[in-house]
Amino acid sequence: MITELLWHDFLGASGATLIVITYFLLQTDKLNPKTITYSLFNLIGASLILVSLYFNFNLSAVVIEIFWVAISLLGLFIAIKNHQKNRD
């Protein structure tokens, strides 16, 4: 049965797509995991999935995405700190 996709479904699917593309780029050595871009892509992807989960709640998915956001924020702060240190 095909259902109509709502805007939040589209955001969730977009977030999942972004995370998968980021993982693919990592595995093919096209993206360095220590860069701001890597953490930012993961943060955006997980955040979009969380928006979708607000409307279609699933506890286990929310838990993993919250951890994904937290770890991505940590990686983002470290990448920014390292980027600033390398500029000096």
C-alpha beads as a LAMMPS data file, in Angstrom:
LAMMPS data file: protein, C-alpha beads

88 atoms
87 bonds

1 atom types
1 bond types

-500.0 500.0 xlo xhi
-500.0 500.0 ylo yhi
-500.0 500.0 zlo zhi

Masses

1 110.0

Atoms # bond

1 1 1 0.000 0.000 0.000
2 1 1 1.426 3.356 -1.026
3 1 1 0.632 6.267 1.238
4 1 1 1.021 9.965 0.684
5 1 1 4.348 11.319 1.912
6 1 1 4.012 14.335 4.159
7 1 1 6.638 17.052 4.530
8 1 1 8.070 15.462 7.693
9 1 1 8.373 12.101 5.939
10 1 1 10.334 13.823 3.190
11 1 1 12.629 15.443 5.800
12 1 1 13.242 12.097 7.505
13 1 1 14.010 10.384 4.210
14 1 1 16.316 13.247 3.255
15 1 1 18.140 12.925 6.586
16 1 1 18.571 9.183 6.139
17 1 1 19.841 9.741 2.594
18 1 1 22.348 12.332 3.793
19 1 1 23.688 9.959 6.476
20 1 1 24.025 7.095 3.980
21 1 1 25.794 9.342 1.444
22 1 1 28.123 10.595 4.178
23 1 1 28.920 7.023 5.187
24 1 1 29.548 6.075 1.559
25 1 1 31.907 9.039 1.112
26 1 1 33.736 8.023 4.293
27 1 1 34.152 4.416 3.160
28 1 1 35.412 5.444 -0.272
29 1 1 37.973 7.878 1.201
30 1 1 36.202 10.889 -0.299
31 1 1 35.447 12.437 3.109
32 1 1 37.739 12.781 6.107
33 1 1 35.939 11.951 9.381
34 1 1 37.908 14.659 11.210
35 1 1 36.471 17.487 9.113
36 1 1 33.711 19.920 9.939
37 1 1 31.815 18.711 6.863
38 1 1 31.639 15.105 8.066
39 1 1 30.219 15.999 11.481
40 1 1 27.905 18.633 10.037
41 1 1 26.416 16.199 7.495
42 1 1 25.788 13.659 10.265
43 1 1 24.280 16.319 12.535
44 1 1 21.948 17.608 9.828
45 1 1 20.924 14.093 8.787
46 1 1 20.135 12.969 12.331
47 1 1 18.272 16.206 13.064
48 1 1 16.077 15.768 9.996
49 1 1 15.276 12.219 11.065
50 1 1 14.354 13.503 14.544
51 1 1 11.888 15.964 13.003
52 1 1 10.234 13.065 11.216
53 1 1 10.195 10.998 14.412
54 1 1 8.401 13.785 16.245
55 1 1 5.408 13.089 14.005
56 1 1 5.851 9.303 13.748
57 1 1 7.310 8.418 17.146
58 1 1 9.500 5.360 17.627
59 1 1 11.408 5.274 20.926
60 1 1 14.383 3.203 19.802
61 1 1 14.863 5.357 16.695
62 1 1 14.643 8.555 18.768
63 1 1 17.242 7.231 21.211
64 1 1 19.747 6.369 18.470
65 1 1 19.218 9.698 16.717
66 1 1 19.717 11.646 19.960
67 1 1 23.036 9.855 20.444
68 1 1 23.867 10.501 16.761
69 1 1 23.217 14.224 17.249
70 1 1 25.240 14.352 20.495
71 1 1 28.221 12.532 19.006
72 1 1 28.040 14.661 15.853
73 1 1 28.042 17.828 17.981
74 1 1 31.104 16.564 19.846
75 1 1 32.843 15.796 16.552
76 1 1 31.851 19.194 15.192
77 1 1 33.291 21.041 18.190
78 1 1 36.526 19.039 17.974
79 1 1 36.785 19.652 14.214
80 1 1 36.208 23.399 14.680
81 1 1 38.781 23.514 17.475
82 1 1 41.343 21.670 15.323
83 1 1 40.558 23.858 12.318
84 1 1 41.144 27.017 14.378
85 1 1 44.345 25.589 15.856
86 1 1 45.680 24.777 12.375
87 1 1 44.924 28.317 11.168
88 1 1 47.053 29.872 13.932

Bonds

1 1 1 2
2 1 2 3
3 1 3 4
4 1 4 5
5 1 5 6
6 1 6 7
7 1 7 8
8 1 8 9
9 1 9 10
10 1 10 11
11 1 11 12
12 1 12 13
13 1 13 14
14 1 14 15
15 1 15 16
16 1 16 17
17 1 17 18
18 1 18 19
19 1 19 20
20 1 20 21
21 1 21 22
22 1 22 23
23 1 23 24
24 1 24 25
25 1 25 26
26 1 26 27
27 1 27 28
28 1 28 29
29 1 29 30
30 1 30 31
31 1 31 32
32 1 32 33
33 1 33 34
34 1 34 35
35 1 35 36
36 1 36 37
37 1 37 38
38 1 38 39
39 1 39 40
40 1 40 41
41 1 41 42
42 1 42 43
43 1 43 44
44 1 44 45
45 1 45 46
46 1 46 47
47 1 47 48
48 1 48 49
49 1 49 50
50 1 50 51
51 1 51 52
52 1 52 53
53 1 53 54
54 1 54 55
55 1 55 56
56 1 56 57
57 1 57 58
58 1 58 59
59 1 59 60
60 1 60 61
61 1 61 62
62 1 62 63
63 1 63 64
64 1 64 65
65 1 65 66
66 1 66 67
67 1 67 68
68 1 68 69
69 1 69 70
70 1 70 71
71 1 71 72
72 1 72 73
73 1 73 74
74 1 74 75
75 1 75 76
76 1 76 77
77 1 77 78
78 1 78 79
79 1 79 80
80 1 80 81
81 1 81 82
82 1 82 83
83 1 83 84
84 1 84 85
85 1 85 86
86 1 86 87
87 1 87 88
